[in-house]
Amino acid sequence: MLSYLLLSYITLLIGTALYLLLIRRRFSALLCKRAVLMLLAISVVMPLYCVYQYRINPEPQVIVQHQIALTNDICNEYCFADPASVDSCWSLAISQAQFCHCAHIEKKNIIVYHNNNWYSFLSKQENTFASLIIGAGVLLVVSFTLQIIWLLYIIATSKQETLYIAGKKIILLRPRKKMPIGSFYLWNKYMIWQDSKQELNAQEREAILMHEYSHICQKDTWIKMFIHLAQVLWCVHPAYYFLRRELLRLSEHIADEVAALHLGNVRQYAYLLLKMESREPLPAALSAFSNNSLLHERIQYLLNPQLHHHRLPTATRYWSSIVIAAIAIVMSFTSQRIFPYITQQTDRLQVYEALHREYETCGKTIFCAHCLAKSIYDKDIADKSVIVE
């Protein structure tokens, strides 16, 4: 689990850096959103694949029969390089009546515990981090459940009206209390509407409906659910919160682009956005433009038509697809190359914890690698049995 978390965090960080360097604000909002979803998916799936491959093809081990990654490299870290010191420790080991469970103690299996401040710190923080992940998971599941209940409540208590957009059935909800215009997709496609918006002309109302319909077509409800649950995994990762805000911005850009295209006048739609978002008549809406960063970015994107997806040349679309595919390959390759190193470090920590635990319990500093591997293996089996029960 620790190896998966570390690799997932590193992969997400690498993907975010490549996105900022090569994609953001260089391609259309639709292509950028696809890239963000792609790197989020790779950051979840690729570490799982690496863990699965490691389980099938583990590294060469000292103690093969116990299936513990107690490699020569790890053992050498705890052994004295000086042969005289090894001889001294081995002599001390064979002189003790109950040193280990082996019938014959081999010199090559003798390892010595050394205190490591960094490993000691990680061992103490491991339970804290696990508790943080579990706590965040419980809170997020509760929050997710409450949001679903709230949507069901809106559906049950609102006046419903059926309309068709692009031949697709949409259920228009008119809540009893004033709510922001919005849309969501559960088992049906829903839009929340307010009668107070009837002062808009027919073209403006259609543009707003097309904006919300675009969110439904983008599957933004399901994407938000996935992003919400992914917070359990990346609750302390700054890149996650950046990408979550980025998806919100890109989704609005795509919906604005669709609505402006339907209206046929970008500047008229930008004017409509100012009036809608500020909820005040112009020119009072101009003050909201300077204070609302997301609104400012949406207007800027609208007035930059060379980034609109339908205006992109075919060559640019192909080039952007190649860049996104290249980033996916780089992230996947990097994950596979980094994972053995991460596994090696987590194995070292596991061995150190076993040594430190014995040292704290009975003051031992000299151990048998064979019996140590078996004790770690038995502990893993016991932990898995508890989980299964």
ABEGO torsion letter per residue (X at the ends): XAAAAAAAAAAAAAAAAAAAAAABGABBAAAAAAAAAAAAAAAAAAAAAAAAAAAABBBBBABAAAGBBBBAAAAAAABBABAAAAAAAAAAAAABABABABABBBAAABBBBBBBAAAAAAAAAAAAAAAAAAAAAAAAAAAAAAAAAAAAAAAAABBBBBBBBGGBBBBBBBBABBBBBBBBBBABBBBBBBAAAAABBAAAAAAAAAAAAAAAAAGAAAAAAAAAAAAAAAAABAAAAAAAAAAAAAAAAAAAAAAAAAAGBAAAAAAAAAAAAAGBBOAAAAAAAAABAAAAAAAAAAABAAABAAABBAAAAAAAAAAAAAAAAAAAAAAAAAAAAAAAAAAAAAAAAAAAAAAAAAGBABBBAAAAAAAAAAAAAAAAAAAAX
